[in-house]
């Protein structure tokens, strides 16, 4: 579970830095985590 939390934290940080990623994540919250190795989210 800790690994998943770390990946999620990395994704959130990446969204802060990349407006395009944030927009994609907000529009499709299922596929973006999958792209970042979080298939179980």
PDB file of N, CA, C, O and CB in Angstrom:
ATOM      1  N   UNK A   1       0.821  -1.196   0.000  1.00  0.00           N
ATOM      2  CA  UNK A   1       0.000   0.000   0.000  1.00  0.00           C
ATOM      3  C   UNK A   1       0.867   1.263   0.000  1.00  0.00           C
ATOM      4  O   UNK A   1       0.515   2.264  -0.624  1.00  0.00           O
ATOM      5  CB  UNK A   1      -0.935  -0.004   1.208  1.00  0.00           C
ATOM      6  N   UNK A   2       1.982   1.208   0.692  1.00  0.00           N
ATOM      7  CA  UNK A   2       2.868   2.372   0.749  1.00  0.00           C
ATOM      8  C   UNK A   2       3.394   2.729  -0.635  1.00  0.00           C
ATOM      9  O   UNK A   2       3.508   3.908  -0.969  1.00  0.00           O
ATOM     10  CB  UNK A   2       4.039   2.106   1.703  1.00  0.00           C
ATOM     11  N   UNK A   3       3.716   1.718  -1.446  1.00  0.00           N
ATOM     12  CA  UNK A   3       4.205   1.973  -2.794  1.00  0.00           C
ATOM     13  C   UNK A   3       3.140   2.698  -3.621  1.00  0.00           C
ATOM     14  O   UNK A   3       3.457   3.615  -4.378  1.00  0.00           O
ATOM     15  CB  UNK A   3       4.612   0.654  -3.478  1.00  0.00           C
ATOM     16  N   UNK A   4       1.898   2.292  -3.476  1.00  0.00           N
ATOM     17  CA  UNK A   4       0.802   2.935  -4.189  1.00  0.00           C
ATOM     18  C   UNK A   4       0.646   4.388  -3.745  1.00  0.00           C
ATOM     19  O   UNK A   4       0.442   5.273  -4.576  1.00  0.00           O
ATOM     20  CB  UNK A   4      -0.506   2.167  -3.963  1.00  0.00           C
ATOM     21  N   UNK A   5       0.740   4.635  -2.445  1.00  0.00           N
ATOM     22  CA  UNK A   5       0.650   6.009  -1.932  1.00  0.00           C
ATOM     23  C   UNK A   5       1.789   6.861  -2.474  1.00  0.00           C
ATOM     24  O   UNK A   5       1.580   8.025  -2.818  1.00  0.00           O
ATOM     25  CB  UNK A   5       0.671   6.017  -0.389  1.00  0.00           C
ATOM     26  N   UNK A   6       2.988   6.299  -2.556  1.00  0.00           N
ATOM     27  CA  UNK A   6       4.134   7.035  -3.094  1.00  0.00           C
ATOM     28  C   UNK A   6       3.924   7.383  -4.560  1.00  0.00           C
ATOM     29  O   UNK A   6       4.227   8.497  -4.987  1.00  0.00           O
ATOM     30  CB  UNK A   6       5.419   6.220  -2.929  1.00  0.00           C
ATOM     31  N   UNK A   7       3.400   6.421  -5.340  1.00  0.00           N
ATOM     32  CA  UNK A   7       3.142   6.688  -6.755  1.00  0.00           C
ATOM     33  C   UNK A   7       2.075   7.760  -6.911  1.00  0.00           C
ATOM     34  O   UNK A   7       2.184   8.627  -7.779  1.00  0.00           O
ATOM     35  CB  UNK A   7       2.713   5.402  -7.479  1.00  0.00           C
ATOM     36  N   UNK A   8       1.046   7.707  -6.075  1.00  0.00           N
ATOM     37  CA  UNK A   8      -0.005   8.718  -6.141  1.00  0.00           C
ATOM     38  C   UNK A   8       0.549  10.092  -5.786  1.00  0.00           C
ATOM     39  O   UNK A   8       0.201  11.082  -6.429  1.00  0.00           O
ATOM     40  CB  UNK A   8      -1.163   8.352  -5.202  1.00  0.00           C
ATOM     41  N   UNK A   9       1.399  10.165  -4.776  1.00  0.00           N
ATOM     42  CA  UNK A   9       2.020  11.436  -4.393  1.00  0.00           C
ATOM     43  C   UNK A   9       2.878  11.977  -5.533  1.00  0.00           C
ATOM     44  O   UNK A   9       2.884  13.183  -5.782  1.00  0.00           O
ATOM     45  CB  UNK A   9       2.874  11.261  -3.121  1.00  0.00           C
ATOM     46  N   UNK A  10       3.600  11.102  -6.227  1.00  0.00           N
ATOM     47  CA  UNK A  10       4.410  11.523  -7.365  1.00  0.00           C
ATOM     48  C   UNK A  10       3.532  12.051  -8.493  1.00  0.00           C
ATOM     49  O   UNK A  10       3.879  13.033  -9.149  1.00  0.00           O
ATOM     50  CB  UNK A  10       5.273  10.363  -7.867  1.00  0.00           C
ATOM     51  N   UNK A  11       2.392  11.396  -8.717  1.00  0.00           N
ATOM     52  CA  UNK A  11       1.471  11.847  -9.763  1.00  0.00           C
ATOM     53  C   UNK A  11       0.888  13.212  -9.417  1.00  0.00           C
ATOM     54  O   UNK A  11       0.792  14.079 -10.285  1.00  0.00           O
ATOM     55  CB  UNK A  11       0.340  10.824  -9.967  1.00  0.00           C
ATOM     56  N   UNK A  12       0.503  13.412  -8.177  1.00  0.00           N
ATOM     57  CA  UNK A  12      -0.038  14.711  -7.753  1.00  0.00           C
ATOM     58  C   UNK A  12       1.022  15.803  -7.929  1.00  0.00           C
ATOM     59  O   UNK A  12       0.715  16.891  -8.417  1.00  0.00           O
ATOM     60  CB  UNK A  12      -0.516  14.653  -6.271  1.00  0.00           C
ATOM     61  N   UNK A  13       2.246  15.521  -7.539  1.00  0.00           N
ATOM     62  CA  UNK A  13       3.328  16.497  -7.707  1.00  0.00           C
ATOM     63  C   UNK A  13       3.547  16.800  -9.187  1.00  0.00           C
ATOM     64  O   UNK A  13       3.781  17.950  -9.560  1.00  0.00           O
ATOM     65  CB  UNK A  13       4.636  15.975  -7.070  1.00  0.00           C
ATOM     66  N   UNK A  14       3.472  15.779 -10.020  1.00  0.00           N
ATOM     67  CA  UNK A  14       3.640  15.991 -11.456  1.00  0.00           C
ATOM     68  C   UNK A  14       2.508  16.854 -12.012  1.00  0.00           C
ATOM     69  O   UNK A  14       2.733  17.672 -12.905  1.00  0.00           O
ATOM     70  CB  UNK A  14       3.694  14.644 -12.194  1.00  0.00           C
ATOM     71  N   UNK A  15       1.298  16.677 -11.491  1.00  0.00           N
ATOM     72  CA  UNK A  15       0.160  17.491 -11.921  1.00  0.00           C
ATOM     73  C   UNK A  15       0.348  18.953 -11.538  1.00  0.00           C
ATOM     74  O   UNK A  15      -0.082  19.843 -12.272  1.00  0.00           O
ATOM     75  CB  UNK A  15      -1.135  16.957 -11.314  1.00  0.00           C
ATOM     76  N   UNK A  16       0.985  19.212 -10.398  1.00  0.00           N
ATOM     77  CA  UNK A  16       1.261  20.601  -9.994  1.00  0.00           C
ATOM     78  C   UNK A  16       2.201  21.270 -10.984  1.00  0.00           C
ATOM     79  O   UNK A  16       2.079  22.463 -11.263  1.00  0.00           O
ATOM     80  CB  UNK A  16       1.868  20.649  -8.575  1.00  0.00           C
ATOM     81  N   UNK A  17       3.141  20.492 -11.513  1.00  0.00           N
ATOM     82  CA  UNK A  17       4.157  21.036 -12.410  1.00  0.00           C
ATOM     83  C   UNK A  17       3.703  21.095 -13.860  1.00  0.00           C
ATOM     84  O   UNK A  17       4.191  21.924 -14.629  1.00  0.00           O
ATOM     85  CB  UNK A  17       5.410  20.217 -12.314  1.00  0.00           C
ATOM     86  N   UNK A  18       2.773  20.223 -14.243  1.00  0.00           N
ATOM     87  CA  UNK A  18       2.386  20.077 -15.648  1.00  0.00           C
ATOM     88  C   UNK A  18       0.880  20.278 -15.791  1.00  0.00           C
ATOM     89  O   UNK A  18       0.093  19.385 -15.477  1.00  0.00           O
ATOM     90  CB  UNK A  18       2.804  18.685 -16.194  1.00  0.00           C
ATOM     91  N   UNK A  19       0.492  21.445 -16.263  1.00  0.00           N
ATOM     92  CA  UNK A  19      -0.931  21.778 -16.383  1.00  0.00           C
ATOM     93  C   UNK A  19      -1.649  20.830 -17.348  1.00  0.00           C
ATOM     94  O   UNK A  19      -2.814  20.493 -17.137  1.00  0.00           O
ATOM     95  CB  UNK A  19      -1.096  23.230 -16.856  1.00  0.00           C
ATOM     96  N   UNK A  20      -0.956  20.403 -18.402  1.00  0.00           N
ATOM     97  CA  UNK A  20      -1.556  19.471 -19.352  1.00  0.00           C
ATOM     98  C   UNK A  20      -1.880  18.132 -18.707  1.00  0.00           C
ATOM     99  O   UNK A  20      -2.943  17.559 -18.948  1.00  0.00           O
ATOM    100  CB  UNK A  20      -0.628  19.260 -20.534  1.00  0.00           C
ATOM    101  N   UNK A  21      -0.964  17.636 -17.888  1.00  0.00           N
ATOM    102  CA  UNK A  21      -1.195  16.385 -17.172  1.00  0.00           C
ATOM    103  C   UNK A  21      -2.355  16.546 -16.198  1.00  0.00           C
ATOM    104  O   UNK A  21      -3.201  15.659 -16.084  1.00  0.00           O
ATOM    105  CB  UNK A  21       0.079  15.940 -16.424  1.00  0.00           C
ATOM    106  N   UNK A  22      -2.394  17.662 -15.504  1.00  0.00           N
ATOM    107  CA  UNK A  22      -3.484  17.925 -14.568  1.00  0.00           C
ATOM    108  C   UNK A  22      -4.833  17.935 -15.290  1.00  0.00           C
ATOM    109  O   UNK A  22      -5.809  17.365 -14.801  1.00  0.00           O
ATOM    110  CB  UNK A  22      -3.257  19.263 -13.848  1.00  0.00           C
ATOM    111  N   UNK A  23      -4.880  18.577 -16.437  1.00  0.00           N
ATOM    112  CA  UNK A  23      -6.113  18.641 -17.216  1.00  0.00           C
ATOM    113  C   UNK A  23      -6.552  17.244 -17.643  1.00  0.00           C
ATOM    114  O   UNK A  23      -7.728  16.897 -17.534  1.00  0.00           O
ATOM    115  CB  UNK A  23      -5.926  19.541 -18.448  1.00  0.00           C
ATOM    116  N   UNK A  24      -5.601  16.443 -18.131  1.00  0.00           N
ATOM    117  CA  UNK A  24      -5.915  15.063 -18.521  1.00  0.00           C
ATOM    118  C   UNK A  24      -6.382  14.246 -17.333  1.00  0.00           C
ATOM    119  O   UNK A  24      -7.325  13.463 -17.454  1.00  0.00           O
ATOM    120  CB  UNK A  24      -4.700  14.398 -19.159  1.00  0.00           C
ATOM    121  N   UNK A  25      -5.740  14.414 -16.189  1.00  0.00           N
ATOM    122  CA  UNK A  25      -6.098  13.660 -14.982  1.00  0.00           C
ATOM    123  C   UNK A  25      -7.503  14.029 -14.518  1.00  0.00           C
ATOM    124  O   UNK A  25      -8.270  13.160 -14.104  1.00  0.00           O
ATOM    125  CB  UNK A  25      -5.080  13.924 -13.854  1.00  0.00           C
ATOM    126  N   UNK A  26      -7.836  15.301 -14.585  1.00  0.00           N
ATOM    127  CA  UNK A  26      -9.170  15.734 -14.170  1.00  0.00           C
ATOM    128  C   UNK A  26     -10.239  15.234 -15.141  1.00  0.00           C
ATOM    129  O   UNK A  26     -11.350  14.906 -14.725  1.00  0.00           O
ATOM    130  CB  UNK A  26      -9.225  17.264 -14.068  1.00  0.00           C
ATOM    131  N   UNK A  27      -9.909  15.175 -16.426  1.00  0.00           N
ATOM    132  CA  UNK A  27     -10.869  14.739 -17.434  1.00  0.00           C
ATOM    133  C   UNK A  27     -11.041  13.220 -17.452  1.00  0.00           C
ATOM    134  O   UNK A  27     -12.132  12.723 -17.729  1.00  0.00           O
ATOM    135  CB  UNK A  27     -10.433  15.220 -18.803  1.00  0.00           C
ATOM    136  N   UNK A  28      -9.976  12.489 -17.159  1.00  0.00           N
ATOM    137  CA  UNK A  28     -10.013  11.034 -17.226  1.00  0.00           C
ATOM    138  C   UNK A  28      -9.212  10.443 -16.065  1.00  0.00           C
ATOM    139  O   UNK A  28      -8.099   9.956 -16.262  1.00  0.00           O
ATOM    140  CB  UNK A  28      -9.458  10.533 -18.585  1.00  0.00           C
ATOM    141  N   UNK A  29      -9.778  10.485 -14.855  1.00  0.00           N
ATOM    142  CA  UNK A  29      -9.029  10.054 -13.676  1.00  0.00           C
ATOM    143  C   UNK A  29      -8.743   8.555 -13.627  1.00  0.00           C
ATOM    144  O   UNK A  29      -8.029   8.102 -12.732  1.00  0.00           O
ATOM    145  CB  UNK A  29      -9.776  10.443 -12.450  1.00  0.00           C
ATOM    146  N   UNK A  30      -9.270   7.789 -14.550  1.00  0.00           N
ATOM    147  CA  UNK A  30      -9.002   6.352 -14.564  1.00  0.00           C
ATOM    148  C   UNK A  30      -7.766   5.984 -15.349  1.00  0.00           C
ATOM    149  O   UNK A  30      -6.998   5.124 -14.918  1.00  0.00           O
ATOM    150  CB  UNK A  30     -10.173   5.622 -15.126  1.00  0.00           C
ATOM    151  N   UNK A  31      -7.554   6.614 -16.490  1.00  0.00           N
ATOM    152  CA  UNK A  31      -6.453   6.187 -17.347  1.00  0.00           C
ATOM    153  C   UNK A  31      -5.104   6.791 -16.955  1.00  0.00           C
ATOM    154  O   UNK A  31      -4.072   6.138 -17.110  1.00  0.00           O
ATOM    155  CB  UNK A  31      -6.760   6.543 -18.769  1.00  0.00           C
ATOM    156  N   UNK A  32      -5.098   8.012 -16.457  1.00  0.00           N
ATOM    157  CA  UNK A  32      -3.819   8.658 -16.124  1.00  0.00           C
ATOM    158  C   UNK A  32      -3.067   7.889 -15.030  1.00  0.00           C
ATOM    159  O   UNK A  32      -1.870   7.652 -15.189  1.00  0.00           O
ATOM    160  CB  UNK A  32      -4.059  10.110 -15.672  1.00  0.00           C
ATOM    161  N   UNK A  33      -3.711   7.493 -13.934  1.00  0.00           N
ATOM    162  CA  UNK A  33      -2.977   6.680 -12.955  1.00  0.00           C
ATOM    163  C   UNK A  33      -2.461   5.365 -13.540  1.00  0.00           C
ATOM    164  O   UNK A  33      -1.374   4.912 -13.183  1.00  0.00           O
ATOM    165  CB  UNK A  33      -3.867   6.384 -11.764  1.00  0.00           C
ATOM    166  N   UNK A  34      -3.232   4.756 -14.433  1.00  0.00           N
ATOM    167  CA  UNK A  34      -2.773   3.525 -15.083  1.00  0.00           C
ATOM    168  C   UNK A  34      -1.484   3.760 -15.855  1.00  0.00           C
ATOM    169  O   UNK A  34      -0.592   2.912 -15.853  1.00  0.00           O
ATOM    170  CB  UNK A  34      -3.853   2.981 -16.022  1.00  0.00           C
ATOM    171  N   UNK A  35      -1.384   4.901 -16.512  1.00  0.00           N
ATOM    172  CA  UNK A  35      -0.182   5.251 -17.263  1.00  0.00           C
ATOM    173  C   UNK A  35       1.022   5.410 -16.351  1.00  0.00           C
ATOM    174  O   UNK A  35       2.163   5.294 -16.799  1.00  0.00           O
ATOM    175  CB  UNK A  35      -0.405   6.529 -18.049  1.00  0.00           C
ATOM    176  N   UNK A  36       0.776   5.675 -15.075  1.00  0.00           N
ATOM    177  CA  UNK A  36       1.850   5.905 -14.105  1.00  0.00           C
ATOM    178  C   UNK A  36       2.036   4.712 -13.167  1.00  0.00           C
ATOM    179  O   UNK A  36       2.572   4.854 -12.068  1.00  0.00           O
ATOM    180  CB  UNK A  36       1.560   7.162 -13.291  1.00  0.00           C
ATOM    181  N   UNK A  37       1.588   3.537 -13.612  1.00  0.00           N
ATOM    182  CA  UNK A  37       1.845   2.309 -12.870  1.00  0.00           C
ATOM    183  C   UNK A  37       0.918   2.047 -11.700  1.00  0.00           C
ATOM    184  O   UNK A  37       1.277   1.295 -10.794  1.00  0.00           O
ATOM    185  CB  UNK A  37       3.216   2.329 -12.378  1.00  0.00           C
ATOM    186  N   UNK A  38      -0.253   2.639 -11.692  1.00  0.00           N
ATOM    187  CA  UNK A  38      -1.214   2.438 -10.597  1.00  0.00           C
ATOM    188  C   UNK A  38      -2.481   1.775 -11.133  1.00  0.00           C
ATOM    189  O   UNK A  38      -3.550   2.385 -11.143  1.00  0.00           O
ATOM    190  CB  UNK A  38      -1.560   3.791  -9.907  1.00  0.00           C
ATOM    191  N   UNK A  39      -2.359   0.544 -11.571  1.00  0.00           N
ATOM    192  CA  UNK A  39      -3.478  -0.162 -12.166  1.00  0.00           C
ATOM    193  C   UNK A  39      -4.625  -0.391 -11.174  1.00  0.00           C
ATOM    194  O   UNK A  39      -5.771  -0.547 -11.594  1.00  0.00           O
ATOM    195  CB  UNK A  39      -3.006  -1.483 -12.717  1.00  0.00           C
ATOM    196  N   UNK A  40      -4.341  -0.414  -9.886  1.00  0.00           N
ATOM    197  CA  UNK A  40      -5.339  -0.738  -8.870  1.00  0.00           C
ATOM    198  C   UNK A  40      -6.115   0.475  -8.368  1.00  0.00           C
ATOM    199  O   UNK A  40      -6.966   0.341  -7.488  1.00  0.00           O
ATOM    200  CB  UNK A  40      -4.674  -1.411  -7.713  1.00  0.00           C
ATOM    201  N   UNK A  41      -5.833   1.659  -8.914  1.00  0.00           N
ATOM    202  CA  UNK A  41      -6.499   2.871  -8.428  1.00  0.00           C
ATOM    203  C   UNK A  41      -7.831   3.030  -9.115  1.00  0.00           C
ATOM    204  O   UNK A  41      -8.553   3.991  -8.848  1.00  0.00           O
ATOM    205  CB  UNK A  41      -5.625   4.118  -8.659  1.00  0.00           C
TER     206      UNK A  41
END
